[in-house]
Amino acid sequence: LPLSSVPQTGLTEAPASPGKARPQRDYPVALLIALIAIAALIPSVLLAGVALDRWSRIEELRERDRVATLAQGAAQSLDRHLKSLINTAEVLAGSRHLQTGDIDVFESIARDAAVNADGEFVLVNTDLQQLVNTRVAIGTPLPKTGNPQRVAEVFRTGKPIVTDLNQAAVGNDIVFAILVPVKIEQTVRFVLAFAPKPSTVLDVLADRYRPPGWFGAVID
């Protein structure tokens, strides 16, 4: 069939309607100025935050260094004080009365020394038996040492040591002691214990400078 005889059934495209223009909004000038100002301030605020964080970290490091310096100074003072206590015990341990075995005379000397040293002296033999204890009256029956492991260590090594806090064998006081060997002819025959008042450690800390509000403690 000729094309002219075929019925035309296709749809024809409708003419496009003109688009609607979007309405323009008019923003207040003050709002625009405020937005511009905020946008300009954001970098400054971020930089200020970074600077503040860095300053805080630097101050924290300075404070840690300050604490470490103060703690080191206190530790050195305490070490010097402990060395002086060891010297005190060693001087008494060198008594010639111990060399000759005159325990009664030594006890009298030890009691006088305890008054000036602001502490107590205890003499222990190789059986770990107390022979002298200036904490109690003369003639009081004495027990064995309350710290046998550390006393035995001094007998074995022949070197002075500073004990931890322990309950005293006589009384219920919590004390620490300086243990020094008593050598006779190069052999450790006795151990002399010097138990200063525990407050002596606090006295050392009290003499050290601490900023207001700071506290100090010694942990054994």
C-alpha positions in Angstrom: 0.0 0.0 0.0 1.2 3.5 -0.6 2.4 5.2 2.5 -0.3 7.8 2.1 -3.0 5.2 2.6 -1.6 3.9 6.0 -3.5 5.5 8.9 -1.3 7.8 11.0 -1.8 6.7 14.6 1.4 8.1 16.3 1.3 10.6 19.1 2.6 14.1 18.4 4.8 15.9 21.0 3.1 18.6 22.8 4.9 21.9 22.7 7.1 22.5 25.7 5.6 24.9 28.2 7.9 27.6 29.3 9.7 26.9 32.6 8.7 28.7 35.8 11.4 31.1 37.1 12.5 30.3 40.7 11.6 33.1 43.1 14.7 34.9 44.4 15.1 35.3 48.1 16.3 38.5 49.5 18.5 37.9 52.6 19.0 40.7 55.1 22.3 42.5 54.8 22.9 42.0 58.5 22.6 38.2 58.1 25.0 38.2 55.2 27.5 40.2 57.2 27.2 37.9 60.1 27.8 34.8 58.0 30.9 36.4 56.4 32.2 37.3 59.9 31.6 33.7 61.1 33.4 32.3 58.1 36.3 34.7 58.7 36.5 33.7 62.4 36.5 29.9 61.9 40.2 29.7 61.0 41.1 31.9 63.9 39.1 29.7 66.3 40.7 26.5 65.0 44.2 28.0 65.3 43.4 29.2 68.9 42.2 25.7 69.8 45.4 24.1 68.4 47.5 26.7 70.3 45.6 26.1 73.5 46.0 22.3 73.2 49.7 22.7 72.6 50.1 25.1 75.5 48.2 22.6 77.7 50.6 19.8 76.7 53.6 22.0 77.4 52.3 23.0 80.8 51.6 19.3 81.6 55.2 18.4 80.7 56.6 21.2 82.8 54.5 20.1 85.7 55.7 16.5 85.4 59.3 17.7 85.3 58.6 19.8 88.4 57.1 16.8 90.2 60.0 14.6 89.2 62.6 17.2 90.4 60.9 17.6 93.8 60.5 13.9 94.2 64.2 13.3 93.3 65.3 15.9 95.8 63.2 14.3 98.5 64.6 10.9 97.7 68.1 12.1 97.8 67.5 13.7 101.2 66.0 10.5 102.5 68.9 8.5 101.2 71.3 10.8 103.0 69.3 10.5 106.2 69.3 6.7 105.9 73.0 6.6 105.4 73.5 8.7 108.6 71.3 6.2 110.5 73.5 3.3 109.1 76.6 5.2 110.3 75.0 5.5 113.7 74.3 1.8 114.0 77.8 0.9 112.6 79.5 3.1 115.2 77.7 1.3 118.0 78.3 -2.1 116.3 82.0 -1.4 116.5 82.0 -1.3 120.3 84.9 -3.1 121.8 82.6 -4.6 124.4 80.9 -6.6 121.7 84.4 -7.7 120.6 85.1 -9.0 124.0 81.6 -10.4 124.5 80.7 -8.1 127.4 77.0 -7.9 126.6 76.0 -6.3 129.9 78.3 -3.3 129.4 77.3 -3.0 125.8 73.6 -2.9 126.8 74.2 0.0 129.1 76.0 1.9 126.3 73.2 1.0 123.9 70.6 2.4 126.2 72.4 5.7 126.5 72.9 5.8 122.7 69.1 5.1 122.2 68.2 8.3 124.0 70.4 10.5 121.8 69.7 8.6 118.6 65.9 8.9 119.1 65.3 5.2 118.4 65.8 1.7 119.8 68.6 -0.8 119.5 68.3 -4.6 119.4 71.2 -7.1 119.4 70.5 -10.5 117.9 72.8 -13.6 117.9 73.2 -16.3 115.3 70.2 -18.2 116.8 68.1 -15.1 115.9 67.6 -14.6 119.7 67.4 -11.1 121.0 70.1 -10.4 123.6 69.5 -6.7 124.1 66.4 -4.6 123.4 66.5 -1.0 124.6 62.7 -0.8 124.1 62.0 -2.8 127.4 63.5 -2.7 130.9 66.7 -4.6 131.7 66.0 -8.1 132.7 62.8 -8.5 130.7 62.6 -11.9 128.9 63.2 -11.3 125.2 61.8 -13.2 122.2 63.5 -14.0 118.9 63.7 -11.4 116.3 60.5 -10.4 114.6 62.2 -10.2 111.2 64.2 -13.5 110.9 64.5 -13.4 107.1 66.2 -10.1 106.9 68.4 -10.7 109.9 69.5 -14.0 108.4 70.4 -12.2 105.3 72.7 -9.9 107.1 74.4 -12.9 108.8 74.8 -14.4 105.3 76.0 -11.4 103.3 77.7 -9.3 106.0 76.2 -6.2 104.6 73.8 -3.6 106.2 70.3 -3.4 105.0 67.2 -1.2 105.6 64.1 -3.3 106.2 60.5 -2.7 105.2 57.9 -1.8 107.8 57.2 -4.7 110.2 55.5 -5.2 113.5 58.1 -5.2 116.3 58.7 -8.4 118.2 58.2 -6.5 121.4 55.2 -4.3 121.4 52.7 -3.7 118.6 54.5 -0.8 116.9 55.1 -0.8 113.2 58.7 0.0 112.6 61.5 -0.2 110.1 65.1 -1.0 111.1 68.6 -0.5 110.1 70.4 -3.9 110.3 74.2 -3.9 110.5 76.6 -6.8 111.0 78.8 -7.1 114.1 82.0 -8.8 112.9 84.5 -10.5 115.2 87.6 -11.8 113.5 86.0 -11.3 110.1 83.0 -13.4 111.1 79.5 -12.0 111.6 78.7 -13.0 115.3 75.8 -10.6 115.9 73.4 -8.3 114.1 72.6 -4.9 115.5 69.2 -3.5 114.6 68.6 0.2 115.0 64.9 1.1 114.8 64.4 4.9 114.5 61.0 6.4 115.1 59.0 6.1 111.9 58.3 9.8 112.1 61.9 10.4 111.2 60.9 9.8 107.5 58.1 12.3 107.8 60.5 14.8 109.3 62.8 14.5 106.2 59.8 15.2 103.9 58.6 18.1 106.1 62.0 19.8 105.6 61.7 19.6 101.9 59.9 22.4 99.9 56.5 21.5 98.5 54.2 23.9 96.7 51.1 24.9 98.7 48.5 22.1 98.5 51.0 19.4 97.5 51.4 16.2 99.6 54.4 13.8 99.8 54.5 10.2 100.8 57.2 7.4 101.0 56.2 3.9 99.9 58.3 1.0 101.0 
